[in-house]
Amino acid sequence: MPDSEGVDSSPDQATSKSKVLDVSLIPSNVWRVGFVVVGVVAVALFLSFILDDGGSVLFTVLMAWFASIAMEPAVSRLAKRMRRGAATALVMLAVVVFLVLFSFAFGRLLIEQIADLISTIPQLVDGIIEWVNTTFDMQLRLEDILSAVNLTQDEITDIAAEIGVNALGIIGSVLGAVFSLFTFALFTFYLSADAPRLRRWVASLFPGRAQAVVVNVWNITAQKTGGYVGARVVLATINGGTSAIVFAVIGMPYWLALGIWTGLVAQFVPTIGTYISIVLPVIVGLLSDSPIIGVIALIWALIYQQVENLTIEPKISAKAVDVHPAVAFGAVMMGAALFGVAGALLAVPVVAMLLALLGIYVKRYELEPELREEHPDEPSDSEVAAAGGSG
């Protein structure tokens, strides 16, 4: 019966309240919580150990996985006419033949141009300072600029030397590290040739009600991430190839190295990559014997960018995930801060994969009418969700 204040104080309710509010600190619970904490710490230390000592292997496997999903469109088409293993081998052979032919045709020239370009960086800096002083009637000096950023001339020389050694070391590693290339190729072949069987094996690790979701997530990840990586590679090839041809025709110094630089930076550095990629060729052209080369390079970059944005990129990137420039730039910055160059290269594909999954498995709700009235021209949430899912 309720008391005079209208509060029900029946024995059952009192017992239930006491059960809810009672906190038992019996020894068995304390030990159980302690074991859980120790287990979490142990797993974290083990993962840290794996990342520290086996990070290079994990990076190789991750890069091989991205390479395999980038090849997936070509492998899938060929697999309709032959075995999947043979289709994978044929695609990889075509890539190897192209790289070998490119190395024989331009490898030595590319290395020489990169080395010469790095060695002329001090002259380029001096030329830029002289041009600024002449154009804007200023009295800038290299020493003042270095002191403003807390650098000395000796430190700049050491950095330039280190950059040169690293650049040549990377090229030498790509050309001479046979074992690393073999390991990468082996993982790529396995992940591509056995992708269906590997997908079924991963799905078998989950209960029946979750297997369909696992397979769907796998397929979406491969489709969207592969589409993004493949689109960037194709666009970088077109951009770099056409730019190198134009630079060679107009007499640009280091035309091959600058053409490859333009293609790679413009496509794999989001938001600001387009502008960064053309700055170096324009500066080299302006400081050459014929400054008109730099002007022509700038005009070419502006024309190509418009053509690419209106015709080439929409067709190639139609099936790829559309990553917002701000999100892509933030992902690259975070990836570079956490994992260096490797993180910067893989950040956007990973974000593209996550956006594809969010667009399918995260439920969205319609805005309230009063909120819709504040921005009537914006698309509805259902339209945004549909666009994200079809990306």
Summary of the structure (lengths in Angstrom):
residues: 391
radius of gyration: 28.7
end to end distance: 62.6
largest distance: 101.9
contacts: 1044
relative contact order: 0.06
helix: 82%
strand: 1%
